[in-house]
Amino acid sequence: MREKLKFSGDEVLISVNDRLLAPNTTESFQALKPDVEAVAGQLFNRASFALSYKEDSRRRFSIAIRTFERFDVDGLIANIGGEAKYG
């Protein structure tokens, strides 16, 4: 593979694999929303973002986070205090 992989840094999906711990319900979304917003605020360096969630008991609980700013993977890693390695 000669070309580098590229990832869009404007959207993140957080999923919880334990359906007993976090069933895909509005109650789970409301319970986790403050923590997800705090993480997204840091990840996207206080840029505006939107959360989306679809209640579906057949699927794992997931929240999509989308920002309207451009970020690369190194920038996201740096925003959460990690060491960027992908540039």
Secondary structure per residue as TSV (DSSP state, phi and psi in degrees):
chain	resnum	aa	ss	phi	psi
A	1	M	-	360.0	114.5
A	2	R	-	-91.4	-30.2
A	3	E	S	-92.5	148.5
A	4	K	-	-74.9	145.8
A	5	L	-	-70.9	144.6
A	6	K	-	-124.5	138.7
A	7	F	-	-121.9	140.6
A	8	S	-	-78.9	130.9
A	9	G	S	-99.0	14.1
A	10	D	S	-99.0	0.1
A	11	E	E	-144.5	136.0
A	12	V	E	-132.2	140.7
A	13	L	E	-116.8	124.0
A	14	I	E	-108.9	124.4
A	15	S	E	-125.1	147.2
A	16	V	E	-111.9	122.5
A	17	N	-	-82.6	-8.4
A	18	D	-	-100.1	102.4
A	19	R	T	-70.3	-22.7
A	20	L	T	-76.3	-40.9
A	21	L	T	-70.8	-41.3
A	22	A	S	-138.2	79.8
A	23	P	-	-64.1	154.7
A	24	N	S	-79.4	77.8
A	25	T	S	-132.3	163.1
A	26	T	H	-61.3	-34.3
A	27	E	H	-63.0	-41.3
A	28	S	H	-63.7	-42.6
A	29	F	H	-59.9	-47.4
A	30	Q	H	-63.8	-36.9
A	31	A	H	-68.7	-38.1
A	32	L	H	-91.5	-16.5
A	33	K	H	-54.0	-46.9
A	34	P	H	-60.5	-40.2
A	35	D	H	-69.0	-41.0
A	36	V	H	-64.7	-40.8
A	37	E	H	-63.1	-39.0
A	38	A	H	-64.4	-44.5
A	39	V	H	-64.6	-44.6
A	40	A	H	-63.5	-38.9
A	41	G	H	-59.6	-41.7
A	42	Q	H	-73.6	-45.2
A	43	L	H	-58.4	-44.3
A	44	F	T	-96.2	16.9
A	45	N	T	51.7	47.1
A	46	R	T	67.8	10.8
A	47	A	-	-69.9	155.4
A	48	S	-	-66.6	149.0
A	49	F	E	-150.4	166.4
A	50	A	E	-131.7	142.9
A	51	L	E	-102.5	143.6
A	52	S	E	-135.1	147.2
A	53	Y	-	-151.2	139.0
A	54	K	-	-125.4	119.0
A	55	E	-	-75.0	122.8
A	56	D	-	-158.2	106.6
A	57	S	T	-63.9	-14.4
A	58	R	T	-82.9	-10.7
A	59	R	S	-118.9	161.1
A	60	R	-	-67.1	153.8
A	61	F	E	-68.6	128.5
A	62	S	E	-145.4	146.4
A	63	I	E	-126.6	126.5
A	64	A	E	-93.8	136.5
A	65	I	E	-120.2	127.0
A	66	R	E	-130.6	132.6
A	67	T	E	-109.5	163.6
A	68	F	S	-106.4	10.6
A	69	E	S	-105.0	161.5
A	70	R	-	-94.3	129.7
A	71	F	-	-134.2	145.7
A	72	D	-	-104.5	170.5
A	73	V	H	-60.4	-42.4
A	74	D	H	-60.2	-40.5
A	75	G	H	-64.0	-42.0
A	76	L	H	-63.5	-43.8
A	77	I	H	-62.8	-43.7
A	78	A	H	-62.9	-37.3
A	79	N	H	-63.5	-28.9
A	80	I	T	-98.5	12.4
A	81	G	T	86.3	16.2
A	82	G	-	-94.1	174.6
A	83	E	-	-98.4	117.8
A	84	A	-	-69.6	135.3
A	85	K	-	-132.4	-3.1
A	86	Y	-	-101.3	-1.7
A	87	G	-	-77.7	360.0
